Amino acid sequence: MALRYGHTRAVSGLVVITGGSRGIGAATARLAATRGWDVCVSYRQEAEAAAEVVADCRTAGAAALAVHADVAVEEDVLALFDQAQDRLGPLRGLVNNAGIVARQSRVADLDAARIGRLLAVNVVGAFLCAREAVRRMTEGGAIVNVSSRAAVLGAPGEYVDYAASKAAVDALTVGLAKEAAEDGIRVNAVRPGLIETDIHASGGEPGRPARIAPTVPMRRPGTAAETAEAIVWLLSPAASYVTGSFTDVSGGR
Ligand code: NAP
C-alpha cells in the first residue's frame, strides 16, 4: 500500500540501475552492492562487461542480475522491470543512468535522426523507467536521475542536443518529486561534470577530459566512483528528507 504520510520509509532491497555495464552506472552498482542493495543492471550492448559487474556485486554479498534492455524501447523497459522484480523482489530504487552523446557538433550541423535518437534514449528512456518505478514502488522508494552539468552549461560547439536532453531530465526530477512525494517516493538528480568514462570517446574525443580539465576549478576530471557516492547517498535512508534536489558532482565547474 502506498505511504501517505509525507515521509519515506527506510529504503533497502532491489535497485535497478540502467546502463550499469560501464562507467558511472557500473561504479554505482558496485558501490550499492556494498551498501546493502540487491542490484539489477541493464545494458544495451556490452553483455560481458555487465556480467563482470554482476559478479563483483555478488562477491560483495548482493543478489545481482544483468538484463539486456534498450531504454528507448518500451517493451524492453517493461521486461527489465518484470525480470528484476521476478528474480530479486520488490523494487525500492531506480538509478536512471543510461545515456548517450553523439559526435561533437554545432547546432547548425545537427540532423533530425541524431536529435531524435538522443532524445529517445536520454529523455523518453528516462521517462519510461521513472514511470515503471513509480508504478511498482508501492511501499515507497527512491529514484536518482543522472543528469549533467551540461543542462546548465549548454555544451556549446559539442552537444547542445545532449544538454537539452538533460534539462528535460531536470524538469522530470522537479515534477515527479512533487507528484510522488506523498507516496513515499523521493526523486533527485545528480549532475556530473567532467567524469572519466568511455562516453567522451563515443562523442569522438577520448582525450576530452584532459583538454577540459584546466577549466575545472579543481583542475581535474572526476571519477565514476566519486559520482557513485552521491548517487548511492541519495538512494539511502540517510537522504530521507531530500527530494526534488540537484547534486553537482563537478569539481566546481
Ligand atoms: P558510458 O561510460 O558511455 O556508459 C553508458 C552506459 O549506458 C553503458 O552501460 C551503456 O550500455 C548504457 N547505454 C547506452 N545506451 C543505452 C540504451 N539505449 N539503453 C540502455 N543502456 C544504454 O557513460 P557514462 O559516462 O558512465 O554516463 C552515464 C550517465 O552519466 C549518462 O546519463 C551520461 O549522460 C551522464 N553523464 C556523464 C558525464 C561524464 O563526463 N562521463 C557527465 C555528465 C553526465 P553498453 O555498455 O551495453 O553500451
Residues whose N, C-alpha, C, O or C-beta is under 5 A from the ligand:
A	BS01	NAP	G19 G20 S21 R22 G23 I24 G25 S42 Y43 R44 Q45 E46 A69 D70 V71 A72 N97 A98 G99 I100 V121 V146 S147 S148 R149 P192 G193 L194 I195 T197 D198 I199
